[in-house]
Each structure stands twice: as C-alpha cells, then as structure tokens.
Amino acid sequence: MRFAIDTLDDAGNSRIYIGVPLGRSGDKLRVQLRNGEAELDIDRITDWFQIDQTSRQDRGELFY
C-alpha cells in the first residue's frame, strides 16, 4: 500500500515521497520508492496520507 509522505529538508523545503513503507530502522522510516529505497528521518515527517485502498477497505499503517 502506497503512501505520500511529506517531509522537510535541511533548507526547510517540503519534499513529498511516494512509496511503500518497509519498516523502521532506528529513527528512520525505510520506504520503497519507484526507483529504489529511501530512509526518511521520522522527526522530519510533517504529514502523510494513504494513496491506495486495500481490498478490505481498511486503513493502512505508515508506522508498524
């Protein structure tokens, strides 16, 4: 299930990543992107929302 994850970079600019959360690694969220994988600082995540719906129509979890 994909999420759009809004983060702030070092300059204070908003950056949106779209991907599938793979899990936490310390203080980072590992995300599978279309062209690879990224580790996002959890403290820099400002917002997120689910893009895809599950077949059961329930909500997905960003942090699990």
PDB file of N, H, CA, C and O in Angstrom:
ATOM      1  N   MET A   1       0.835  -1.167   0.000  1.00  0.00           N
ATOM      2  CA  MET A   1       0.000   0.000   0.000  1.00  0.00           C
ATOM      3  C   MET A   1       0.888   1.239   0.000  1.00  0.00           C
ATOM      4  O   MET A   1       1.785   1.366   0.833  1.00  0.00           O
ATOM      5  N   ARG A   2       0.639   2.139  -0.920  1.00  0.00           N
ATOM      6  H   ARG A   2      -0.090   2.036  -1.597  1.00  0.00           H
ATOM      7  CA  ARG A   2       1.481   3.328  -1.058  1.00  0.00           C
ATOM      8  C   ARG A   2       0.960   4.484  -0.210  1.00  0.00           C
ATOM      9  O   ARG A   2      -0.237   4.638   0.029  1.00  0.00           O
ATOM     10  N   PHE A   3       1.925   5.285   0.228  1.00  0.00           N
ATOM     11  H   PHE A   3       2.897   5.160   0.034  1.00  0.00           H
ATOM     12  CA  PHE A   3       1.634   6.490   0.987  1.00  0.00           C
ATOM     13  C   PHE A   3       2.364   7.662   0.339  1.00  0.00           C
ATOM     14  O   PHE A   3       3.427   7.484  -0.256  1.00  0.00           O
ATOM     15  N   ALA A   4       1.798   8.849   0.456  1.00  0.00           N
ATOM     16  H   ALA A   4       0.934   8.993   0.940  1.00  0.00           H
ATOM     17  CA  ALA A   4       2.502  10.088   0.144  1.00  0.00           C
ATOM     18  C   ALA A   4       2.992  10.623   1.481  1.00  0.00           C
ATOM     19  O   ALA A   4       2.198  10.837   2.397  1.00  0.00           O
ATOM     20  N   ILE A   5       4.291  10.839   1.592  1.00  0.00           N
ATOM     21  H   ILE A   5       4.936  10.666   0.848  1.00  0.00           H
ATOM     22  CA  ILE A   5       4.908  11.245   2.855  1.00  0.00           C
ATOM     23  C   ILE A   5       5.571  12.599   2.652  1.00  0.00           C
ATOM     24  O   ILE A   5       6.489  12.743   1.845  1.00  0.00           O
ATOM     25  N   ASP A   6       5.093  13.583   3.393  1.00  0.00           N
ATOM     26  H   ASP A   6       4.347  13.466   4.048  1.00  0.00           H
ATOM     27  CA  ASP A   6       5.599  14.958   3.299  1.00  0.00           C
ATOM     28  C   ASP A   6       6.667  15.159   4.370  1.00  0.00           C
ATOM     29  O   ASP A   6       6.426  14.909   5.551  1.00  0.00           O
ATOM     30  N   THR A   7       7.846  15.612   3.953  1.00  0.00           N
ATOM     31  H   THR A   7       8.042  15.815   2.994  1.00  0.00           H
ATOM     32  CA  THR A   7       8.957  15.842   4.876  1.00  0.00           C
ATOM     33  C   THR A   7       9.526  17.244   4.656  1.00  0.00           C
ATOM     34  O   THR A   7       9.252  17.886   3.642  1.00  0.00           O
ATOM     35  N   LEU A   8      10.320  17.706   5.618  1.00  0.00           N
ATOM     36  H   LEU A   8      10.543  17.185   6.442  1.00  0.00           H
ATOM     37  CA  LEU A   8      11.063  18.960   5.473  1.00  0.00           C
ATOM     38  C   LEU A   8      12.537  18.629   5.295  1.00  0.00           C
ATOM     39  O   LEU A   8      13.097  17.835   6.052  1.00  0.00           O
ATOM     40  N   ASP A   9      13.166  19.242   4.287  1.00  0.00           N
ATOM     41  H   ASP A   9      12.710  19.887   3.673  1.00  0.00           H
ATOM     42  CA  ASP A   9      14.598  19.017   4.106  1.00  0.00           C
ATOM     43  C   ASP A   9      15.394  19.994   4.964  1.00  0.00           C
ATOM     44  O   ASP A   9      14.811  20.784   5.707  1.00  0.00           O
ATOM     45  N   ASP A  10      16.714  19.947   4.868  1.00  0.00           N
ATOM     46  H   ASP A  10      17.188  19.305   4.265  1.00  0.00           H
ATOM     47  CA  ASP A  10      17.587  20.793   5.702  1.00  0.00           C
ATOM     48  C   ASP A  10      17.361  22.284   5.478  1.00  0.00           C
ATOM     49  O   ASP A  10      17.584  23.087   6.384  1.00  0.00           O
ATOM     50  N   ALA A  11      16.922  22.661   4.283  1.00  0.00           N
ATOM     51  H   ALA A  11      16.740  22.009   3.547  1.00  0.00           H
ATOM     52  CA  ALA A  11      16.686  24.077   3.970  1.00  0.00           C
ATOM     53  C   ALA A  11      15.273  24.525   4.340  1.00  0.00           C
ATOM     54  O   ALA A  11      14.920  25.690   4.156  1.00  0.00           O
ATOM     55  N   GLY A  12      14.463  23.596   4.864  1.00  0.00           N
ATOM     56  H   GLY A  12      14.750  22.650   5.013  1.00  0.00           H
ATOM     57  CA  GLY A  12      13.092  23.932   5.248  1.00  0.00           C
ATOM     58  C   GLY A  12      12.072  23.783   4.134  1.00  0.00           C
ATOM     59  O   GLY A  12      10.922  24.199   4.274  1.00  0.00           O
ATOM     60  N   ASN A  13      12.502  23.183   3.017  1.00  0.00           N
ATOM     61  H   ASN A  13      13.436  22.845   2.903  1.00  0.00           H
ATOM     62  CA  ASN A  13      11.594  22.959   1.894  1.00  0.00           C
ATOM     63  C   ASN A  13      10.811  21.672   2.082  1.00  0.00           C
ATOM     64  O   ASN A  13      11.318  20.699   2.640  1.00  0.00           O
ATOM     65  N   SER A  14       9.583  21.676   1.616  1.00  0.00           N
ATOM     66  H   SER A  14       9.171  22.467   1.163  1.00  0.00           H
ATOM     67  CA  SER A  14       8.738  20.486   1.690  1.00  0.00           C
ATOM     68  C   SER A  14       9.111  19.524   0.564  1.00  0.00           C
ATOM     69  O   SER A  14       9.252  19.934  -0.588  1.00  0.00           O
ATOM     70  N   ARG A  15       9.266  18.264   0.896  1.00  0.00           N
ATOM     71  H   ARG A  15       9.152  17.931   1.832  1.00  0.00           H
ATOM     72  CA  ARG A  15       9.564  17.212  -0.077  1.00  0.00           C
ATOM     73  C   ARG A  15       8.538  16.100   0.110  1.00  0.00           C
ATOM     74  O   ARG A  15       8.300  15.652   1.232  1.00  0.00           O
ATOM     75  N   ILE A  16       7.939  15.660  -0.973  1.00  0.00           N
ATOM     76  H   ILE A  16       8.133  16.024  -1.884  1.00  0.00           H
ATOM     77  CA  ILE A  16       6.951  14.584  -0.894  1.00  0.00           C
ATOM     78  C   ILE A  16       7.524  13.337  -1.547  1.00  0.00           C
ATOM     79  O   ILE A  16       7.992  13.369  -2.684  1.00  0.00           O
ATOM     80  N   TYR A  17       7.477  12.248  -0.808  1.00  0.00           N
ATOM     81  H   TYR A  17       7.096  12.222   0.116  1.00  0.00           H
ATOM     82  CA  TYR A  17       7.911  10.935  -1.298  1.00  0.00           C
ATOM     83  C   TYR A  17       6.686  10.052  -1.406  1.00  0.00           C
ATOM     84  O   TYR A  17       5.828  10.064  -0.524  1.00  0.00           O
ATOM     85  N   ILE A  18       6.599   9.286  -2.484  1.00  0.00           N
ATOM     86  H   ILE A  18       7.296   9.277  -3.201  1.00  0.00           H
ATOM     87  CA  ILE A  18       5.503   8.337  -2.652  1.00  0.00           C
ATOM     88  C   ILE A  18       6.113   6.950  -2.692  1.00  0.00           C
ATOM     89  O   ILE A  18       6.946   6.642  -3.545  1.00  0.00           O
ATOM     90  N   GLY A  19       5.679   6.112  -1.746  1.00  0.00           N
ATOM     91  H   GLY A  19       5.002   6.362  -1.053  1.00  0.00           H
ATOM     92  CA  GLY A  19       6.242   4.780  -1.684  1.00  0.00           C
ATOM     93  C   GLY A  19       5.548   3.896  -0.670  1.00  0.00           C
ATOM     94  O   GLY A  19       4.564   4.286  -0.043  1.00  0.00           O
ATOM     95  N   VAL A  20       6.082   2.705  -0.527  1.00  0.00           N
ATOM     96  H   VAL A  20       6.882   2.389  -1.038  1.00  0.00           H
ATOM     97  CA  VAL A  20       5.548   1.692   0.379  1.00  0.00           C
ATOM     98  C   VAL A  20       6.458   1.607   1.599  1.00  0.00           C
ATOM     99  O   VAL A  20       7.653   1.345   1.455  1.00  0.00           O
ATOM    100  N   PRO A  21       5.913   1.824   2.800  1.00  0.00           N
ATOM    101  CA  PRO A  21       6.755   1.709   3.997  1.00  0.00           C
ATOM    102  C   PRO A  21       7.235   0.279   4.200  1.00  0.00           C
ATOM    103  O   PRO A  21       6.458  -0.671   4.103  1.00  0.00           O
ATOM    104  N   LEU A  22       8.533   0.139   4.486  1.00  0.00           N
ATOM    105  H   LEU A  22       9.164   0.911   4.566  1.00  0.00           H
ATOM    106  CA  LEU A  22       9.132  -1.181   4.705  1.00  0.00           C
ATOM    107  C   LEU A  22       9.389  -1.460   6.178  1.00  0.00           C
ATOM    108  O   LEU A  22       9.596  -2.608   6.570  1.00  0.00           O
ATOM    109  N   GLY A  23       9.377  -0.413   6.991  1.00  0.00           N
ATOM    110  H   GLY A  23       9.209   0.520   6.672  1.00  0.00           H
ATOM    111  CA  GLY A  23       9.630  -0.585   8.417  1.00  0.00           C
ATOM    112  C   GLY A  23      10.540   0.511   8.936  1.00  0.00           C
ATOM    113  O   GLY A  23      11.002   1.378   8.194  1.00  0.00           O
ATOM    114  N   ARG A  24      10.777   0.443  10.224  1.00  0.00           N
ATOM    115  H   ARG A  24      10.401  -0.261  10.827  1.00  0.00           H
ATOM    116  CA  ARG A  24      11.633   1.425  10.880  1.00  0.00           C
ATOM    117  C   ARG A  24      13.037   0.861  11.069  1.00  0.00           C
ATOM    118  O   ARG A  24      13.230  -0.338  11.271  1.00  0.00           O
ATOM    119  N   SER A  25      13.997   1.755  10.999  1.00  0.00           N
ATOM    120  H   SER A  25      13.840   2.729  10.835  1.00  0.00           H
ATOM    121  CA  SER A  25      15.383   1.419  11.268  1.00  0.00           C
ATOM    122  C   SER A  25      15.928   2.524  12.156  1.00  0.00           C
ATOM    123  O   SER A  25      16.426   3.535  11.661  1.00  0.00           O
ATOM    124  N   GLY A  26      15.834   2.334  13.469  1.00  0.00           N
ATOM    125  H   GLY A  26      15.430   1.513  13.871  1.00  0.00           H
ATOM    126  CA  GLY A  26      16.231   3.383  14.402  1.00  0.00           C
ATOM    127  C   GLY A  26      15.259   4.540  14.322  1.00  0.00           C
ATOM    128  O   GLY A  26      14.059   4.364  14.531  1.00  0.00           O
ATOM    129  N   ASP A  27      15.778   5.741  14.016  1.00  0.00           N
ATOM    130  H   ASP A  27      16.753   5.884  13.846  1.00  0.00           H
ATOM    131  CA  ASP A  27      14.919   6.921  13.913  1.00  0.00           C
ATOM    132  C   ASP A  27      14.571   7.251  12.464  1.00  0.00           C
ATOM    133  O   ASP A  27      14.245   8.393  12.142  1.00  0.00           O
ATOM    134  N   LYS A  28      14.642   6.250  11.599  1.00  0.00           N
ATOM    135  H   LYS A  28      14.907   5.322  11.860  1.00  0.00           H
ATOM    136  CA  LYS A  28      14.343   6.440  10.177  1.00  0.00           C
ATOM    137  C   LYS A  28      13.241   5.478   9.737  1.00  0.00           C
ATOM    138  O   LYS A  28      13.109   4.370  10.258  1.00  0.00           O
ATOM    139  N   LEU A  29      12.457   5.935   8.762  1.00  0.00           N
ATOM    140  H   LEU A  29      12.564   6.835   8.339  1.00  0.00           H
ATOM    141  CA  LEU A  29      11.434   5.107   8.137  1.00  0.00           C
ATOM    142  C   LEU A  29      11.965   4.676   6.785  1.00  0.00           C
ATOM    143  O   LEU A  29      12.286   5.517   5.946  1.00  0.00           O
ATOM    144  N   ARG A  30      12.059   3.375   6.566  1.00  0.00           N
ATOM    145  H   ARG A  30      11.798   2.692   7.248  1.00  0.00           H
ATOM    146  CA  ARG A  30      12.502   2.844   5.273  1.00  0.00           C
ATOM    147  C   ARG A  30      11.299   2.780   4.347  1.00  0.00           C
ATOM    148  O   ARG A  30      10.245   2.258   4.710  1.00  0.00           O
ATOM    149  N   VAL A  31      11.474   3.325   3.129  1.00  0.00           N
ATOM    150  H   VAL A  31      12.331   3.749   2.834  1.00  0.00           H
ATOM    151  CA  VAL A  31      10.379   3.404   2.161  1.00  0.00           C
ATOM    152  C   VAL A  31      10.860   2.879   0.816  1.00  0.00           C
ATOM    153  O   VAL A  31      11.928   3.260   0.337  1.00  0.00           O
ATOM    154  N   GLN A  32      10.063   2.000   0.208  1.00  0.00           N
ATOM    155  H   GLN A  32       9.195   1.690   0.597  1.00  0.00           H
ATOM    156  CA  GLN A  32      10.345   1.506  -1.140  1.00  0.00           C
ATOM    157  C   GLN A  32       9.752   2.500  -2.130  1.00  0.00           C
ATOM    158  O   GLN A  32       8.534   2.662  -2.205  1.00  0.00           O
ATOM    159  N   LEU A  33      10.619   3.163  -2.888  1.00  0.00           N
ATOM    160  H   LEU A  33      11.609   3.032  -2.826  1.00  0.00           H
ATOM    161  CA  LEU A  33      10.197   4.114  -3.910  1.00  0.00           C
ATOM    162  C   LEU A  33      10.160   3.419  -5.260  1.00  0.00           C
ATOM    163  O   LEU A  33      10.582   2.269  -5.381  1.00  0.00           O
ATOM    164  N   ARG A  34       9.667   4.100  -6.256  1.00  0.00           N
ATOM    165  H   ARG A  34       9.325   5.035  -6.157  1.00  0.00           H
ATOM    166  CA  ARG A  34       9.597   3.505  -7.593  1.00  0.00           C
ATOM    167  C   ARG A  34      10.986   3.144  -8.118  1.00  0.00           C
ATOM    168  O   ARG A  34      11.159   2.113  -8.768  1.00  0.00           O
ATOM    169  N   ASN A  35      11.977   3.996  -7.834  1.00  0.00           N
ATOM    170  H   ASN A  35      11.836   4.834  -7.307  1.00  0.00           H
ATOM    171  CA  ASN A  35      13.328   3.777  -8.368  1.00  0.00           C
ATOM    172  C   ASN A  35      14.342   3.411  -7.300  1.00  0.00           C
ATOM    173  O   ASN A  35      15.521   3.738  -7.435  1.00  0.00           O
ATOM    174  N   GLY A  36      13.916   2.749  -6.258  1.00  0.00           N
ATOM    175  H   GLY A  36      12.958   2.483  -6.149  1.00  0.00           H
ATOM    176  CA  GLY A  36      14.861   2.365  -5.217  1.00  0.00           C
ATOM    177  C   GLY A  36      14.245   2.455  -3.842  1.00  0.00           C
ATOM    178  O   GLY A  36      13.035   2.318  -3.664  1.00  0.00           O
ATOM    179  N   GLU A  37      15.105   2.689  -2.883  1.00  0.00           N
ATOM    180  H   GLU A  37      16.088   2.801  -3.028  1.00  0.00           H
ATOM    181  CA  GLU A  37      14.687   2.716  -1.484  1.00  0.00           C
ATOM    182  C   GLU A  37      15.253   3.979  -0.825  1.00  0.00           C
ATOM    183  O   GLU A  37      16.321   4.463  -1.201  1.00  0.00           O
ATOM    184  N   ALA A  38      14.521   4.503   0.161  1.00  0.00           N
ATOM    185  H   ALA A  38      13.654   4.111   0.467  1.00  0.00           H
ATOM    186  CA  ALA A  38      14.978   5.696   0.881  1.00  0.00           C
ATOM    187  C   ALA A  38      14.769   5.487   2.369  1.00  0.00           C
ATOM    188  O   ALA A  38      13.895   4.727   2.786  1.00  0.00           O
ATOM    189  N   GLU A  39      15.581   6.172   3.169  1.00  0.00           N
ATOM    190  H   GLU A  39      16.291   6.790   2.831  1.00  0.00           H
ATOM    191  CA  GLU A  39      15.402   6.210   4.620  1.00  0.00           C
ATOM    192  C   GLU A  39      15.100   7.648   4.992  1.00  0.00           C
ATOM    193  O   GLU A  39      15.931   8.534   4.791  1.00  0.00           O
ATOM    194  N   LEU A  40      13.908   7.884   5.534  1.00  0.00           N
ATOM    195  H   LEU A  40      13.233   7.164   5.697  1.00  0.00           H
ATOM    196  CA  LEU A  40      13.457   9.227   5.885  1.00  0.00           C
ATOM    197  C   LEU A  40      13.557   9.425   7.386  1.00  0.00           C
ATOM    198  O   LEU A  40      13.167   8.547   8.156  1.00  0.00           O
ATOM    199  N   ASP A  41      14.077  10.576   7.812  1.00  0.00           N
ATOM    200  H   ASP A  41      14.393  11.290   7.187  1.00  0.00           H
ATOM    201  CA  ASP A  41      14.112  10.905   9.239  1.00  0.00           C
ATOM    202  C   ASP A  41      12.686  11.058   9.749  1.00  0.00           C
ATOM    203  O   ASP A  41      11.933  11.896   9.254  1.00  0.00           O
ATOM    204  N   ILE A  42      12.319  10.259  10.725  1.00  0.00           N
ATOM    205  H   ILE A  42      12.930   9.578  11.127  1.00  0.00           H
ATOM    206  CA  ILE A  42      10.964  10.306  11.262  1.00  0.00           C
ATOM    207  C   ILE A  42      10.648  11.688  11.823  1.00  0.00           C
ATOM    208  O   ILE A  42       9.518  12.157  11.690  1.00  0.00           O
ATOM    209  N   ASP A  43      11.621  12.352  12.447  1.00  0.00           N
ATOM    210  H   ASP A  43      12.540  11.971  12.555  1.00  0.00           H
ATOM    211  CA  ASP A  43      11.401  13.682  13.013  1.00  0.00           C
ATOM    212  C   ASP A  43      11.082  14.735  11.951  1.00  0.00           C
ATOM    213  O   ASP A  43      10.521  15.782  12.272  1.00  0.00           O
ATOM    214  N   ARG A  44      11.429  14.470  10.705  1.00  0.00           N
ATOM    215  H   ARG A  44      11.884  13.619  10.445  1.00  0.00           H
ATOM    216  CA  ARG A  44      11.206  15.444   9.631  1.00  0.00           C
ATOM    217  C   ARG A  44       9.895  15.193   8.868  1.00  0.00           C
ATOM    218  O   ARG A  44       9.546  15.977   7.985  1.00  0.00           O
ATOM    219  N   ILE A  45       9.176  14.131   9.189  1.00  0.00           N
ATOM    220  H   ILE A  45       9.460  13.495   9.906  1.00  0.00           H
ATOM    221  CA  ILE A  45       7.893  13.853   8.538  1.00  0.00           C
ATOM    222  C   ILE A  45       6.845  14.796   9.125  1.00  0.00           C
ATOM    223  O   ILE A  45       6.629  14.821  10.337  1.00  0.00           O
ATOM    224  N   THR A  46       6.198  15.569   8.255  1.00  0.00           N
ATOM    225  H   THR A  46       6.373  15.549   7.271  1.00  0.00           H
ATOM    226  CA  THR A  46       5.192  16.535   8.711  1.00  0.00           C
ATOM    227  C   THR A  46       3.769  16.048   8.463  1.00  0.00           C
ATOM    228  O   THR A  46       2.852  16.451   9.178  1.00  0.00           O
ATOM    229  N   ASP A  47       3.564  15.188   7.461  1.00  0.00           N
ATOM    230  H   ASP A  47       4.309  14.860   6.879  1.00  0.00           H
ATOM    231  CA  ASP A  47       2.229  14.702   7.141  1.00  0.00           C
ATOM    232  C   ASP A  47       2.356  13.477   6.249  1.00  0.00           C
ATOM    233  O   ASP A  47       3.397  13.244   5.634  1.00  0.00           O
ATOM    234  N   TRP A  48       1.295  12.707   6.189  1.00  0.00           N
ATOM    235  H   TRP A  48       0.449  12.896   6.689  1.00  0.00           H
ATOM    236  CA  TRP A  48       1.251  11.569   5.276  1.00  0.00           C
ATOM    237  C   TRP A  48      -0.189  11.210   5.016  1.00  0.00           C
ATOM    238  O   TRP A  48      -1.071  11.501   5.824  1.00  0.00           O
ATOM    239  N   PHE A  49      -0.427  10.568   3.875  1.00  0.00           N
ATOM    240  H   PHE A  49       0.290  10.331   3.219  1.00  0.00           H
ATOM    241  CA  PHE A  49      -1.754  10.043   3.597  1.00  0.00           C
ATOM    242  C   PHE A  49      -1.642   8.826   2.694  1.00  0.00           C
ATOM    243  O   PHE A  49      -0.709   8.684   1.903  1.00  0.00           O
ATOM    244  N   GLN A  50      -2.612   7.972   2.841  1.00  0.00           N
ATOM    245  H   GLN A  50      -3.370   8.088   3.484  1.00  0.00           H
ATOM    246  CA  GLN A  50      -2.669   6.717   2.104  1.00  0.00           C
ATOM    247  C   GLN A  50      -3.165   6.995   0.692  1.00  0.00           C
ATOM    248  O   GLN A  50      -4.132   7.732   0.502  1.00  0.00           O
ATOM    249  N   ILE A  51      -2.506   6.408  -0.293  1.00  0.00           N
ATOM    250  H   ILE A  51      -1.720   5.810  -0.139  1.00  0.00           H
ATOM    251  CA  ILE A  51      -2.900   6.590  -1.690  1.00  0.00           C
ATOM    252  C   ILE A  51      -3.766   5.429  -2.162  1.00  0.00           C
ATOM    253  O   ILE A  51      -4.822   5.646  -2.757  1.00  0.00           O
ATOM    254  N   ASP A  52      -3.334   4.216  -1.907  1.00  0.00           N
ATOM    255  H   ASP A  52      -2.476   4.040  -1.424  1.00  0.00           H
ATOM    256  CA  ASP A  52      -4.052   3.027  -2.364  1.00  0.00           C
ATOM    257  C   ASP A  52      -5.044   2.549  -1.316  1.00  0.00           C
ATOM    258  O   ASP A  52      -4.867   2.794  -0.122  1.00  0.00           O
ATOM    259  N   GLN A  53      -6.085   1.869  -1.767  1.00  0.00           N
ATOM    260  H   GLN A  53      -6.229   1.670  -2.737  1.00  0.00           H
ATOM    261  CA  GLN A  53      -7.032   1.239  -0.857  1.00  0.00           C
ATOM    262  C   GLN A  53      -6.738  -0.254  -0.813  1.00  0.00           C
ATOM    263  O   GLN A  53      -6.361  -0.856  -1.818  1.00  0.00           O
ATOM    264  N   THR A  54      -6.915  -0.833   0.354  1.00  0.00           N
ATOM    265  H   THR A  54      -7.222  -0.344   1.170  1.00  0.00           H
ATOM    266  CA  THR A  54      -6.756  -2.271   0.469  1.00  0.00           C
ATOM    267  C   THR A  54      -8.018  -2.944  -0.045  1.00  0.00           C
ATOM    268  O   THR A  54      -9.048  -2.291  -0.217  1.00  0.00           O
ATOM    269  N   SER A  55      -7.944  -4.214  -0.285  1.00  0.00           N
ATOM    270  H   SER A  55      -7.108  -4.744  -0.145  1.00  0.00           H
ATOM    271  CA  SER A  55      -9.115  -4.948  -0.760  1.00  0.00           C
ATOM    272  C   SER A  55     -10.192  -5.041   0.313  1.00  0.00           C
ATOM    273  O   SER A  55     -11.363  -5.254   0.000  1.00  0.00           O
ATOM    274  N   ARG A  56      -9.802  -4.881   1.585  1.00  0.00           N
ATOM    275  H   ARG A  56      -8.851  -4.708   1.839  1.00  0.00           H
ATOM    276  CA  ARG A  56     -10.768  -4.965   2.685  1.00  0.00           C
ATOM    277  C   ARG A  56     -11.325  -3.595   3.055  1.00  0.00           C
ATOM    278  O   ARG A  56     -12.147  -3.492   3.965  1.00  0.00           O
ATOM    279  N   GLN A  57     -10.888  -2.533   2.357  1.00  0.00           N
ATOM    280  H   GLN A  57     -10.220  -2.617   1.617  1.00  0.00           H
ATOM    281  CA  GLN A  57     -11.363  -1.170   2.607  1.00  0.00           C
ATOM    282  C   GLN A  57     -10.983  -0.630   3.975  1.00  0.00           C
ATOM    283  O   GLN A  57     -11.634   0.290   4.470  1.00  0.00           O
ATOM    284  N   ASP A  58      -9.940  -1.179   4.601  1.00  0.00           N
ATOM    285  H   ASP A  58      -9.411  -1.926   4.198  1.00  0.00           H
ATOM    286  CA  ASP A  58      -9.494  -0.644   5.886  1.00  0.00           C
ATOM    287  C   ASP A  58      -8.315   0.294   5.659  1.00  0.00           C
ATOM    288  O   ASP A  58      -7.839   0.441   4.534  1.00  0.00           O
ATOM    289  N   ARG A  59      -7.856   0.915   6.715  1.00  0.00           N
ATOM    290  H   ARG A  59      -8.243   0.795   7.629  1.00  0.00           H
ATOM    291  CA  ARG A  59      -6.746   1.857   6.627  1.00  0.00           C
ATOM    292  C   ARG A  59      -5.425   1.132   6.770  1.00  0.00           C
ATOM    293  O   ARG A  59      -5.307   0.180   7.541  1.00  0.00           O
ATOM    294  N   GLY A  60      -4.440   1.584   6.029  1.00  0.00           N
ATOM    295  H   GLY A  60      -4.536   2.358   5.402  1.00  0.00           H
ATOM    296  CA  GLY A  60      -3.099   1.049   6.167  1.00  0.00           C
ATOM    297  C   GLY A  60      -2.361   1.756   7.293  1.00  0.00           C
ATOM    298  O   GLY A  60      -2.856   2.741   7.842  1.00  0.00           O
ATOM    299  N   GLU A  61      -1.194   1.263   7.633  1.00  0.00           N
ATOM    300  H   GLU A  61      -0.793   0.463   7.187  1.00  0.00           H
ATOM    301  CA  GLU A  61      -0.398   1.866   8.697  1.00  0.00           C
ATOM    302  C   GLU A  61       0.946   2.295   8.129  1.00  0.00           C
ATOM    303  O   GLU A  61       1.627   1.520   7.458  1.00  0.00           O
ATOM    304  N   LEU A  62       1.315   3.536   8.405  1.00  0.00           N
ATOM    305  H   LEU A  62       0.762   4.165   8.950  1.00  0.00           H
ATOM    306  CA  LEU A  62       2.607   4.046   7.967  1.00  0.00           C
ATOM    307  C   LEU A  62       3.714   3.486   8.856  1.00  0.00           C
ATOM    308  O   LEU A  62       4.741   3.024   8.358  1.00  0.00           O
ATOM    309  N   PHE A  63       3.506   3.527  10.160  1.00  0.00           N
ATOM    310  H   PHE A  63       2.672   3.902  10.565  1.00  0.00           H
ATOM    311  CA  PHE A  63       4.493   3.005  11.115  1.00  0.00           C
ATOM    312  C   PHE A  63       3.944   1.707  11.682  1.00  0.00           C
ATOM    313  O   PHE A  63       2.878   1.698  12.298  1.00  0.00           O
ATOM    314  N   TYR A  64       4.659   0.622  11.480  1.00  0.00           N
ATOM    315  H   TYR A  64       5.525   0.629  10.980  1.00  0.00           H
ATOM    316  CA  TYR A  64       4.217  -0.658  12.027  1.00  0.00           C
ATOM    317  C   TYR A  64       5.362  -1.395  12.622  1.00  0.00           C
ATOM    318  O   TYR A  64       5.186  -2.500  13.136  1.00  0.00           O
TER     319      TYR A  64
END
